[in-house]
Amino acid sequence: MTTRRQLLLAGGAAGLALALAGHPALAADAATAFIDDLGGRAIAVLADKSLSEQQRETDFRDLFLLAFDVSAIGQFVLGRYRRTATPEQIEEFNRLYTVDVVKTYSRRLSQYAGEQLQTLGSEVLEGETLVRSQIVSPKGGAPVQVGWRLTGTPGNYKIVDVVIENLSMRSAQREDFGSVISNGGMDALLAGLKKKNGIS
Amino acid sequence: MKQSRVNGTAVATVRPVRRRFGRLVAAGVTLLLLAGVVSGCATKPPASDTEAVVEFERRNDPIEPLNRYVFEVNRFFDFMLLKPVAVVYRSITPDRVQNGVRNFLNNLRSPIILANDLLQGDLGRARITTARFITNTIVGVGGIYDFASHIGYPRHDEDFGQTLATWGVSEGPYLVLPLLGPRPPRDLIGLAVDQAFDPLTYVLPANDAEEVGYGLLAADVIDSRARGIEALDEIEASSIDLYATIRNLYRQRRAAAIENRDDAPADMTHAPQ
């Protein structure tokens, strides 16, 4: 147990050092390298004590908007309701949803407590590239399995779904939003997004 | 469903519900369902709106208003009692002890997993479950240490709901039960049958030790809830309609469990060379 933990720690420290030094880590393929690089950059922002709170938020925002295909995810989660919404509603949705994605992932990252992101390789699945990874907690216990679904080609990958322990986040959100819209219309969803993110 | 960090709902992870308690819940559920037939049916969209009909059928939640009501009652119970207890448990119990409790409870579940491995005709996994049970009971000091997972016998979970699914039985309409959380008919039957597979169901009453069963149940509920605190908080924070989100996550989690996509990865750290 002790040797295993020491090994993990040593491996983790080495991985972190590599990531922080800006190396593309030891990735076998471009998609895996993309996720490795992203994880390294997110941790670098978190670890940089010289950043003000505001600067950190801005950095995260830039990072997420670069890495996630927010408009594609937005289209997916709206599903069939996209066709019946007015252009103004769609425009407002895109604005609010961008804020929402940035806020959600900033919140998740802000709970960071020394975990390691270890990539485990990639495969092509239903026209998308799935990068498998696991998050190892310094507290021990079973690692959390996280999959990243990417679209695009090497060099311009974008994340379209995050799959945590086999749970697709975009699928859950489509059901969430679909339920809100079918009960109260598109305006109920826009109001809900505003309320959730504290936008007036 | 291994030590699920993303729990269906607070009380969805109640696994080995034992005996009388289960019957009590079943009686309550029957009453609630009768009431639901009268008052709690979802409105079916008109047949002319084909897309809406397709969505209604995919959602498969004919008593949605009643389910939502029970869901809110469960959330209230969780907020008032279960979550505070889980928070205290986690704050006063060292990580090592928590992991020991979880390993011990998991080990006790082995006979249920074995029975379902066999019913699914999966002899390879049945062998792993047996090896795990023997290894962890002896080397792992009664199951407190999960030594088997470090010698290439990773943990997997099975239940009779999953077995029914592999036999081709569909989940049935979505159902949220008091205290138990999401439990569609197939998984509810699974829960009852798993009790029959559990030796403790017979051993404990025969020794006048039913309290032990309640203690184990309480430990399981509290430990499972404690493991899902952050995950559930996060789901609450990131969803607008929590009920609909949980319904989707429950089904995704069951689908992964049925297809055995939820197994822990193999670890050979301490395996003999």
Interface residues (C-beta under 8 A of the other chain):
Chain A: M1 T3 R4 R80 T104 R107 R108 Q111 Q134 K139 G140 G141 A142 P143 V144 I164 E165 N166 L167 S168 S171 A172 Q173 R174 E175 D176 F177 G178 S179 V180 S182 N183 L189 G192 L193 K196
Chain B: K2 Q3 S4 R5 V6 E51 A52 E55 R59 D95 N99 H150 E230 E234 A237 S238 S239 I240 D241 Y243 A244 T245 R247 N248 L249 Q252 R253 A255 A256 R261 D262 A264 P265 T269 H270
